[in-house]
Amino acid sequence: MKHALITGGTGGIGAGVSEALVARGWRVTATGATEAEVAAVSPVENVRAVQMDVTDSDSIQSVLDGVERLDGLVNCAGILRKIDEYDIETFAKVVDVNLTGTMRCCLAAHALLAKTKGAIVNTGSMYSYFGGPHAPAYTASKGAVTQLTKALAGKWGPEGVRVNAITPGWIETPMTEAIRGDGDREPPIMARTPLGRWGLPSEVGALVAWLLSDEASFITGAVYPIDGGYSAM
């Protein structure tokens, strides 16, 4: 049975990825940043929820030390602090989680993935393409994640390790809950989205599952928008 490690897999997009992989016969280790996030995960067959801090290399390694086989790594852990990111300490924290945390996990999992010729999927954002004046650190980190993805694809491709990224748009997650139903903020988003609706974590999960599968065996260094057409407008 194939095994995937999903950072930030206890909620939001990460949980959607976890569900999609389990439905396709994978075993999943889903990480959360806090004990509360881990405790909130309902018991599901073939899903193990564990606490892990992507800003702490020892924490990452302690999780991987208990892994015998790894076929996929999905980096979904991320934070957004909006206007507070204009404070330099907050800016650095967001970058540490979203960008450097992704790199820490990729480096830590590399040897295991090389053994199975596994794959990595990193999580960017529509702000990988657009400037976000309300969230400079989030914007910068998500843009950098897509470039990191291409660099790692080039480095590890000769070993058979594929590295791709997704750039979700407006997805129904706790991060977007305040906007959904907001009479001022939601209508412009829907007007710009050709499909005219919010995306679902399960839809993101389906794309990630495909990128990890053998059907995507000749795809690496690619960045896939999943935003209902928002970034095309």
C-alpha positions in Angstrom: 0.0 0.0 0.0 1.4 3.4 -1.0 1.9 5.9 1.8 1.8 9.7 1.8 2.7 12.3 4.3 0.5 15.4 4.2 1.6 18.4 6.2 -1.4 20.5 7.3 -3.4 17.4 6.6 -5.8 17.7 9.5 -8.0 20.4 8.0 -8.8 22.5 5.0 -7.2 21.6 1.7 -5.0 19.1 3.5 -7.9 17.1 4.8 -9.4 17.0 1.3 -6.2 15.6 0.0 -6.1 13.0 2.7 -9.6 11.9 2.0 -8.9 11.7 -1.8 -5.8 9.6 -1.3 -7.5 7.2 1.2 -10.4 6.7 -1.2 -7.8 5.7 -3.9 -6.2 3.1 -1.6 -3.4 5.1 0.0 -2.3 5.1 3.6 -1.9 8.6 5.0 0.0 10.3 7.8 -1.7 13.7 8.3 0.1 16.3 10.4 -1.3 19.2 12.4 0.6 22.0 14.1 -1.1 21.6 17.4 -2.5 18.9 19.7 -6.0 20.4 19.2 -5.8 20.0 15.4 -4.7 16.4 15.7 -7.4 15.6 18.3 -10.1 17.0 16.1 -9.4 14.4 13.4 -12.1 11.7 13.3 -10.7 8.2 13.4 -10.5 6.9 9.8 -9.0 3.7 8.6 -5.5 4.2 7.0 -5.2 7.7 8.4 -2.8 8.5 11.2 -2.9 12.0 12.6 0.3 13.3 14.3 1.5 16.7 15.6 4.4 18.2 13.6 6.0 21.7 13.4 7.2 22.5 9.9 9.5 25.2 11.4 11.4 22.6 13.5 13.6 20.1 11.7 13.7 17.8 14.7 9.9 17.7 14.8 9.8 16.8 11.1 12.5 14.1 11.5 10.8 12.6 14.5 7.7 11.9 12.4 9.8 10.5 9.5 11.8 8.3 11.8 8.6 6.3 12.2 8.1 5.9 8.4 9.4 2.8 6.6 8.0 3.6 3.2 7.0 7.0 1.6 5.6 7.4 -1.9 4.2 10.9 -1.7 4.8 14.1 0.2 2.1 16.8 0.0 3.0 20.2 1.6 -0.2 21.8 2.6 0.9 23.5 5.9 0.5 27.2 5.7 -0.5 30.4 7.5 -1.9 33.8 6.6 -1.7 36.8 8.8 -2.9 39.5 6.3 -2.1 43.1 7.2 -0.1 42.0 10.2 2.5 40.7 7.8 3.8 44.3 7.4 5.4 43.6 10.8 8.8 42.1 10.0 8.6 39.4 12.7 5.2 38.3 11.5 6.5 38.5 7.9 9.4 36.2 8.8 7.1 33.7 10.6 4.8 33.3 7.6 7.7 32.8 5.2 9.2 30.3 7.7 6.1 28.2 7.7 5.0 28.5 4.1 8.3 28.5 2.2 11.1 27.3 4.5 8.8 24.8 6.1 8.1 23.3 2.6 11.8 23.1 1.9 12.5 21.5 5.3 9.9 18.7 4.6 11.2 18.1 1.1 14.7 17.7 2.3 13.8 15.5 5.2 11.6 13.2 3.0 14.0 13.1 0.0 15.8 9.9 0.8 12.6 8.0 1.5 11.1 9.2 -1.7 14.2 8.4 -3.8 13.8 4.8 -2.7 10.3 4.5 -4.1 10.7 7.0 -6.9 7.9 8.9 -5.2 6.5 12.4 -5.8 6.0 15.7 -4.1 3.2 18.1 -4.5 3.7 21.6 -3.0 0.9 24.1 -2.4 1.2 27.5 -3.9 -1.8 29.9 -4.4 -3.4 32.2 -6.9 -1.1 34.7 -5.2 1.8 32.9 -6.7 0.8 34.9 -9.8 -0.8 38.1 -8.4 0.4 40.7 -5.9 -1.5 40.7 -2.6 -1.0 44.1 -0.9 -3.1 42.9 2.0 -0.7 39.9 2.7 2.9 40.5 1.5 4.5 37.6 3.3 1.8 35.1 2.1 2.1 36.4 -1.4 5.9 36.3 -1.4 6.1 32.8 0.1 3.5 31.3 -2.3 5.3 32.8 -5.3 8.6 31.3 -4.0 7.0 27.9 -3.5 6.3 27.6 -7.2 9.9 28.5 -8.1 11.3 26.1 -5.4 9.1 23.4 -7.0 10.8 23.9 -10.3 14.3 23.9 -8.7 13.7 20.6 -6.9 12.2 19.0 -10.0 15.4 19.7 -11.8 17.6 18.5 -9.0 15.8 15.3 -8.1 14.4 14.3 -11.5 17.4 12.1 -12.3 16.6 10.1 -9.2 13.0 9.5 -10.4 11.5 11.9 -7.8 8.9 14.1 -9.3 8.0 17.6 -7.9 5.0 19.5 -8.9 2.8 22.3 -7.4 -0.8 23.3 -7.2 -2.1 26.8 -7.0 -5.6 26.8 -5.4 -7.9 29.7 -5.8 -11.0 30.4 -3.8 -11.6 27.1 -2.0 -14.2 26.4 0.8 -11.8 26.2 3.8 -11.7 27.8 7.3 -9.2 30.3 5.8 -11.9 31.7 3.4 -14.9 31.3 5.8 -15.1 35.0 6.6 -15.4 35.9 2.9 -18.1 33.4 1.9 -21.5 35.0 2.2 -20.0 38.4 2.7 -22.2 40.8 0.6 -19.3 43.0 -0.2 -16.4 40.7 -0.8 -17.9 37.5 -2.2 -19.7 38.9 -5.3 -16.5 40.3 -7.0 -14.8 37.0 -6.5 -17.6 35.0 -8.0 -17.9 37.5 -10.9 -14.3 36.9 -11.8 -14.5 33.1 -11.5 -15.8 31.7 -14.8 -17.3 28.6 -13.1 -19.1 30.9 -10.7 -18.7 29.0 -7.5 -16.2 28.2 -4.7 -14.0 25.2 -5.1 -14.1 22.2 -2.8 -11.2 20.6 -0.9 -12.2 17.3 -2.5 -11.6 18.8 -5.9 -8.1 19.9 -4.9 -7.6 16.4 -3.5 -8.5 14.8 -6.8 -5.8 16.8 -8.6 -3.2 16.0 -6.0 -4.0 12.3 -6.1 -3.6 12.3 -9.9 -0.2 14.1 -9.6 1.0 11.5 -7.2 -0.2 8.7 -9.4 1.5 6.7 -12.1 -0.8 8.4 -14.6 1.3 11.6 -14.1 4.6 9.7 -14.3 6.1 12.1 -17.0 5.0 15.3 -15.2 7.5 17.2 -13.1 8.3 20.9 -12.5 4.7 21.8 -13.4 2.4 24.2 -11.6 -1.3 23.5 -11.8 -4.0 26.2 -11.1 -7.2 24.9 -9.6 -9.3 28.0 -9.3 -12.3 27.7 -11.5 -10.6 29.9 -14.1 -10.0 32.9 -11.7 -6.3 33.3 -12.7 -7.2 33.2 -16.4 -9.2 36.4 -16.2 
